Amino acid sequence: MAGLAKTALVTGAAAGIGAACARRLARDGARIGVLDLDAERCAATVGEITAAGGQAIALGADISDRTQVEAAIARLREAFGPVGVLVNNAAITGFTPFLEMTDAQWESVLKVNLTGTFIVTQVALPDMVAAGWGRIINIASSAAQTGAKHMAHYAASKGGMISLTRTLAVEFGPAGITANVIPPRFITGTIMSEQSFADQKQPMGREALAQSGPICREGRPDDIAGAVAWLASEDAGYVTGQVIGVNGGRYI
Ligand SMILES: NC(=O)c1ccc[n+]([C@@H]2O[C@H](COP(=O)([O-])OP(=O)(O)OC[C@H]3O[C@@H](n4cnc5c(N)ncnc54)[C@H](O)[C@@H]3O)[C@@H](O)[C@H]2O)c1
């Protein structure tokens, strides 16, 4: 195992990109808190990690509920010690034309994607400040960079995550903590992406999108996990406040 001897909390780690990040950070030596709304699939991710010789704990919680987040992070600290690496990955999406979007739709997406990221970060960060070392890696979306039709709430929430990341970088750099953001694009094999193909919410078909390049293939959760692993490592210690596109060159 490589040398990431830290406790890492990954939100939305029951599936897709989050599960891939959890498996990869465990492979790199971290002890993982697998946090997700879906407690049953959290246990599956934990099973995969432990079967491969890693250490992980399932933390069923809603990131937008401060009481649940505090309880989950308290359990993680008890099991594996203070949080050193935080991957804010959990999110929801939706597709509604802007003029039809209700306050409830807007608020539900902002509440999970942006307020949830704020809550988890605020609860976990004191551990990093106390240690004088930390890594915050936020998973946004290229929707924040390009705009995304019928996804005003989602794109706005992800743009907020980018600004939040930059602010964390500025505020906590002197404390030894880096904060960076990855806005993915076209990562298949996740619940969110497969659902959007099934519902025909992607304007281009899957194969046409893959061939649209510049890198002519679908992205996979491990493509994001590789970038997350690097940002969590000592090698990325001089990198903060950056937007690292892992998108096959689809936004340059
Ligand atoms: N797949 C893509 O192409 C793509 C593109 C751009 C951005 N992203 C971003 O990558 C991240 C992961 O996406 P994915 O495609 O793996 O999605 P996914 O739906 O497969 O996984 C998201 C996970 O988050 C969990 N979750 C949702 N709400 C939660 C809450 N309130 N509390 C705790 N957990 C919650 C879900 O249960 C799920 O397990 C998201 O932030 C998403 O916006 C994905």
The ligand as an SDF file (V2000), in Angstrom:
LIG
                    3D

 44 48  0  0  0  0  0  0  0  0999 V2000
  -21.4540   11.2110  -13.7640 N   0  0  0  0  0  0  0  0  0  0  0  0
  -21.1830   12.3400  -14.3910 C   0  0  0  0  0  0  0  0  0  0  0  0
  -21.0930   12.3920  -15.6300 O   0  0  0  0  0  0  0  0  0  0  0  0
  -20.9470   13.5970  -13.6100 C   0  0  0  0  0  0  0  0  0  0  0  0
  -20.7070   14.7720  -14.3340 C   0  0  0  0  0  0  0  0  0  0  0  0
  -20.4910   15.9400  -13.6460 C   0  0  0  0  0  0  0  0  0  0  0  0
  -20.5040   15.9450  -12.2570 C   0  0  0  0  0  0  0  0  0  0  0  0
  -20.7430   14.7940  -11.5750 N   0  0  0  0  0  0  0  0  0  0  0  0
  -20.7380   14.8720  -10.1160 C   0  0  0  0  0  0  0  0  0  0  0  0
  -20.0220   13.7790   -9.5740 O   0  0  0  0  0  0  0  0  0  0  0  0
  -20.5730   13.4440   -8.2850 C   0  0  0  0  0  0  0  0  0  0  0  0
  -20.9130   11.9600   -8.2420 C   0  0  0  0  0  0  0  0  0  0  0  0
  -21.8500   11.7010   -9.2620 O   0  0  0  0  0  0  0  0  0  0  0  0
  -22.2180   10.2400   -9.7840 P   0  0  0  0  0  0  0  0  0  0  0  0
  -22.4160   10.3560  -11.2420 O   0  0  0  0  0  0  0  0  0  0  0  0
  -21.2770    9.2410   -9.2100 O   0  0  0  0  0  0  0  0  0  0  0  0
  -23.6680   10.1230   -9.1030 O   0  0  0  0  0  0  0  0  0  0  0  0
  -24.4160    8.9180   -8.3340 P   0  0  0  0  0  0  0  0  0  0  0  0
  -25.8490    9.3170   -8.3410 O   0  0  0  0  0  0  0  0  0  0  0  0
  -24.0280    7.5990   -8.9000 O   0  0  0  0  0  0  0  0  0  0  0  0
  -23.8350    9.0320   -6.8610 O   0  0  0  0  0  0  0  0  0  0  0  0
  -24.2170   10.0680   -5.9780 C   0  0  0  0  0  0  0  0  0  0  0  0
  -24.3240    9.4900   -4.5880 C   0  0  0  0  0  0  0  0  0  0  0  0
  -24.6720   10.5640   -3.6990 O   0  0  0  0  0  0  0  0  0  0  0  0
  -25.6080   10.0670   -2.7680 C   0  0  0  0  0  0  0  0  0  0  0  0
  -26.4000   11.1610   -2.2070 N   0  0  0  0  0  0  0  0  0  0  0  0
  -27.3380   11.9170   -2.8380 C   0  0  0  0  0  0  0  0  0  0  0  0
  -27.8730   12.7960   -1.9810 N   0  0  0  0  0  0  0  0  0  0  0  0
  -27.2670   12.6120   -0.7850 C   0  0  0  0  0  0  0  0  0  0  0  0
  -27.4030   13.2100    0.4910 C   0  0  0  0  0  0  0  0  0  0  0  0
  -28.3000   14.1880    0.7200 N   0  0  0  0  0  0  0  0  0  0  0  0
  -26.6250   12.7710    1.5050 N   0  0  0  0  0  0  0  0  0  0  0  0
  -25.7390   11.7620    1.3120 C   0  0  0  0  0  0  0  0  0  0  0  0
  -25.5730   11.1450    0.1180 N   0  0  0  0  0  0  0  0  0  0  0  0
  -26.3360   11.5750   -0.9190 C   0  0  0  0  0  0  0  0  0  0  0  0
  -26.4610    9.1050   -3.5700 C   0  0  0  0  0  0  0  0  0  0  0  0
  -27.1560    8.1870   -2.6970 O   0  0  0  0  0  0  0  0  0  0  0  0
  -25.4260    8.4250   -4.4650 C   0  0  0  0  0  0  0  0  0  0  0  0
  -24.9160    7.2440   -3.8700 O   0  0  0  0  0  0  0  0  0  0  0  0
  -21.7660   14.3580   -8.0840 C   0  0  0  0  0  0  0  0  0  0  0  0
  -21.3590   15.4750   -7.3260 O   0  0  0  0  0  0  0  0  0  0  0  0
  -22.1170   14.7920   -9.4890 C   0  0  0  0  0  0  0  0  0  0  0  0
  -22.7890   16.0200   -9.5130 O   0  0  0  0  0  0  0  0  0  0  0  0
  -20.9850   13.6290  -12.2170 C   0  0  0  0  0  0  0  0  0  0  0  0
  1  2  1  0
  2  3  2  0
  2  4  1  0
  4  5  1  0
  4 44  2  0
  5  6  2  0
  6  7  1  0
  7  8  2  0
  8  9  1  0
  8 44  1  0
  9 10  1  0
  9 42  1  0
 10 11  1  0
 11 12  1  0
 11 40  1  0
 12 13  1  0
 13 14  1  0
 14 15  2  0
 14 16  1  0
 14 17  1  0
 17 18  1  0
 18 19  2  0
 18 20  1  0
 18 21  1  0
 21 22  1  0
 22 23  1  0
 23 24  1  0
 23 38  1  0
 24 25  1  0
 25 26  1  0
 25 36  1  0
 26 27  1  0
 26 35  1  0
 27 28  2  0
 28 29  1  0
 29 30  1  0
 29 35  2  0
 30 31  1  0
 30 32  2  0
 32 33  1  0
 33 34  2  0
 34 35  1  0
 36 37  1  0
 36 38  1  0
 38 39  1  0
 40 41  1  0
 40 42  1  0
 42 43  1  0
M  CHG  2   8   1  16  -1
M  END
$$$$
